């Protein structure tokens, strides 16, 4: 026997596979482990609806905010700027500024502008309304997925159902506290806004009705920390969370958690311009319709950063930072359906899948030994190594194993042994022709590799497409298939070739083709 580079690589992959599979197989406390999907370990299933009409209102409010910043910056006098349910209306006080307003409005896509004398009415085009509603659902899916990824859940399923529904499946959610925390994180709008207090009327807030406040272009918002405290706020925000670039947990001078946030260049410019013009006035930091702080502006604030203080626990601050980083929801979401999936279903599924996997594996192993004799034993060694490598790679990447994923492993067993069957048959064909053992092995692999590569690459392309366009369980199936294909290339082609090379002299000396390859010695 002689060592060769193929057998060294094969041995290293076996050690790698066994070492990193142990934590998953033995469920040890330390080490990376494979997590089980919703269908195997239970969890939370939710169907969410998106209030897409609110996204349209939010878009109009954002347009109004842009108009206000532009007119303030260019000293254009307007009156009655107010976002309504379907339009934004305002009047221009100096007709000489009309051209500037028109130039600015032309840069806004998807709007319809109606002008009557000095009065402007801005609404979204029908195409823009449809696009905004669709975008709100797409953005909600992406935002929820980002939040759950940062929350630490393993491969949650977040997918569109119909036009305005979102399916969310969270494996591993077992306690009521975990469920409530996940639901809060998903549903939180995380809409951050910088808004100005109505300095002239703020003292009358407790005597003012909502309709009276609206007549002045104001809204009445509650204080987040003090129950019963209200603030009279200018309805049109100075800027919103769309200009947020980062949010992280920090601590104030009293060592209480707070949220530190940063704005992009545009947001920093707007923030700096506003604070420079409003020294001595109050700036309200509003999050999801509640005023978290309303400090006095002592000087122009540059740099585009700030803090949100509140009576948070550390976990609440961390969850809020996650929600802010992942982006505000363009439209509110609401629960349409919720159910908990018990782990008993998972236990039955695991048991059935293991029976299928072990049964199929044992039948393949027995067939290979009976039909190919020693060559079958070599193929089985590669097959076992292939399984260990799949488990190890999935554990290292923290992959989630679902029922389709287990089906993928069963299918991979068949594909891996198929490669060994092709190799063994090519070698046997050459031995039937009377060529030497060395030549049969080398040419057998050379002839077999082309067919194996063609089949595996084709399957790998299909798996990549499934992963790119599939969701949840389909991705799990694609992952296991992809890992299995790559592992079989190492074990079936490189590994078994190394074993044959190492044993070549012994095979040649024995002249026992029946023992080594399952064919008659006289053939």
Residue, then its C-alpha position, 0 to 999 in steps of 0.5 A: x500500500x502506498x499513500x497518495x495525495x487523493x487518500x490524504x485529502x479524503x482522510x482529511x475530509x472524513x476527519x472534518x466530517x466526523x468532528x463537526x458532525x458530532x455536536x449535531x449527532x450527540x446534541x452536545x452543549x458546545x459546537x455548531x449544530x444543525x437546527x430543525x425547521x418548523x416541520x420538525x421541531x414545531x414553532x409559530x405559523x402566522x399569516x399577516x395582512x398589509x394595510x397598503x392604503x397606509x403606504x399611499x398616505x405615507x408617500x403623500x406625507x413624505x412628499x409634503x415633507x420634501x416640499x416644506x424643506x425645499x420652500x424653507x431652504x429657498x425662502x418660498x412662502x406657502x400656506x396651508x401645506x397639508x397632506x390629506x388621504x389622497x392628495x397634498x394641498x398648499x397655496x403659494x403666496x408669491x406668484x414669482x416663486x411659481x417657477x421654482x415650485x414647478x421645477x421642484x415638482x417635476x423632479x418627483x416621479x409618479x405624481x399628478x399636479x393640478x394648479x388653480x391660480x395660486x393653489x396646488x393639489x398634488x396626488x399620485x397617479x393610478x400607476x404610482x398608487x399600484x406601485x406604492x402598494x406593491x412596494x409596501x408588501x415587498x418592503x414588508x417582506x424584506x424588512x420582516x426577514x431582516x429583523x428575524x435574521x438579526x433576532x437570531x432565528x434560524x432560517x425563518x420563512x417569510x413569503x408573499x401569499x396573494x397580493x397583500x398577505x405575508x406568510x411567516x413561519x418561525x421554527x423553535x418558538x416554544x414559550x409565550x415570551x419568545x412568541x410575544x417578542x417575535x410578534x412585537x419585532x415583526x409588527x413594530x412599524x419602527x417609524x422614526x420622525x423628527x418633528x417640530x413642536x407648535x411653539x405658539x400653541x403648545x400650552x393649549x394642547x390639553x384644551x385642544x381637540x384633534x380636529x382643532x389641532x388639524x386645522x392648524x396643521x398639527x397633531x396631538x401625540x402622547x409622550x412615550x414615558x409619561x402617561x397622560x402627557x401630550x405634545x402638540x406637534x407640526x404634522x409634517x415631519x422634518x425628516x423620517x427614518x428613511x434617511x437612517x443609516x445605523x442604529x445601535x444600543x448605547x448608554x446614557x450618563x446614568x448607565x441606562x440603555x439608549x438608541x444611538x442613530x446616524x443619518x445619511x448625507x441628505x438627512x444630516x443636511x436637512x437636520x442641520x438646516x432645521x436646527x440652525x433656523x430653530x435655535x431656542x425651539x423644541x425638536x421632537x423625536x417621535x417613534x411610532x406615533x409617540x414622543x420619546x424626547x423633545x429637547x430644546x435646540x441650543x445650537x445648530x446640530x451637524x454630523x447627522x447623529x442623535x439619541x433616543x432615550x426612554x425607559x428601556x430594558x436592555x433587551x427592548x433597546x436591542x430589539x428597537x435598534x434591530x427594528x430601526x436598522x432593518x427599516x421602517x414598515x411602509x404600511x402597518x401589518x396586522x395578524x390574520x391567522x396564528x397557530x402554534x405547530x407542536x413538536x409531536x408532528x416533528x417527532x413523527x416526521x423525524x422518525x419516518x424520515x430516519x426510517x426512510x434514510x436508514x432503510x434506503x442507506x442499508x439497502x444500497x450498502x447491501x446491494x453494493x457489497x453483494x454486487x461489487x464485492x470489495x469495490x462496493x465496500x470502497x463505495x460504501x466508505x465514500x457514501x458514509x463519508x458523504x453523509x458526515x460531510x453533509x452534516x458537518x457543512x450544514x452545522x458549520x453554516x447553521x443551516x436549518x434541516x427541514x423535512x424536504x431537506x431530509x428528503x434531499x439527503x436521501x436523494x443525495x445518497x442515491x446520487x452519491x452511490x450512482x457515481x460509484x456505480x458508474x465508476x465501477x462499471x467503467x472499470x469492469x468493462x475495461x477488465x472484461x477487455x483484458x487490460x491491466x488493473x492499473x490501466x482499468x482503474x485510471x481509464x475507468x475514472x477518466x471515462x466515468x468523470x465526464x458523465x458524473x460531472x455532467x449529471x452533477x453540474x446539471x443538478x447543481x444548477x437546478x439546486x441553485x435556481x431552487x435556492x434563488x427563487x424558492x422559499x423556506x422548505x424549498x431552500x432547505x431541499x436545495x441546500x442539502x442537495x447542493x452540499x451533497x453533490x459537492x461532497x460526492x464529487x470529493x468522496x466518489x471521484x477523489x476519495x475512492x480513486x485514492x483508495x484504489x491507487x493505494x491498494x493497486x499493487x495488492x489488487x494486481x498481485x491477487x488476480x482475484x477480480x471476483x473478490x475486488x470487483x465482483x466479476x469472474x476471474x476468467x473474464 
